[in-house]
Every structure is written in structure tokens, then in C-alpha cells.
Amino acid sequence: MFSISRFHALTKHLPRGVFDRAVERCEADKYSKGFGRWQQLLAMVYAQLSGADSLRTVEVGFNAQTEHHYHLDAV
């Protein structure tokens, strides 16, 4: 059974449409190869909320629950 994670509950209030328009207007994804701006935003929000002190900590913590990435649109 699917249940919303706490992180998803917090990030579902982020205005995705406004964010996408800003990225498009500033051409922020122009040279992106695979890690999009939305995924980067989610990773940075996770890093702040978890108190991560290194990139390795962010990677290990964020990827610990990969089944939730689909629901966060961070696939």
C-alpha cells in the first residue's frame, strides 16, 4: 500500500509549474545531461532538512528510499 512520506508531504506544496517556468525562462537546464533542476532542488531541500554535512551523506540518505523517488517525480 502506498503512503506519502514526510518528505513528499513537505515538497508537494512547492509550486512545480512556477519552478518549471523559471527554469525555462532562465534556460537553467540548457547544459543538463541527466540530473534535472527539479531533482537538484529536491536533493538540496533534503540536504537542508536532514542536516547533511557532505555530498556523500546526501547521496546515501536520499537514495536509501529509492521507491519514493517516483512519487517525488525524482526518477
N, C-alpha and C positions, 0 to 999 in steps of 0.2 A: 504494500500500500504506500502511496506517495504521501509524504508530509513535507511541508515547507520548512526549510532550515531557517535558523535565526538570521543567518547572513542574507538569505533570499528575502526574508521578511523586511529586512532593513533596506536592501537595494531595490526592491520593487517600487519604491517611491521616487527613484531617480528618473527624471524626465528623459526617457530614451530618445524621443523624437527631437527634442531641443538639442540634446547632445549630438545626435547624428547630423543635424543641420549645421551646427557649429563646426563639426569636423569637416563637413563638405565645404563650407564657406572658406575655411582656413586651409583647405587641402592638406589636412594633417595626416591622412592615410596615403599620400602621394607615393612614398617610397616604402610603404609597409609590405613585407614579404609574406607574412602569415599571422603575425600577432597583432590583431587589430586594436584600435583605440579603446573600444568598449572593454575588451579583455584586459587591457592595461589599466583602465580605470578600476575595474573590479579587483585586480591584483593589488593596486595601490590602496584602495579602501580596505581590503583585507589586511594588508600590512599595517595600516594605521590602527585598525581595531584590535588586531592580535598583538600589537606591540613588538612586532618582529624587528630584530636588530641587524639582519643580514638578508641578502638576496636568497641565500640557501634556505634560510628559515621560512621565507615567504613561499618558495617553491615547494618545500616539503609539506608545509601546512596546507597550502591551497590545493595541492594535488593529492592530499590524503583522502579527500572525499570526491573523487572524480565523477561519481554517479550523479552528483548535484550540479555539475557543470552544464548539463543540458538544460536544466531548469533556470539557470542563471543566464542562459544564452552565451556561455563562455566556452563553447565547444571548439 
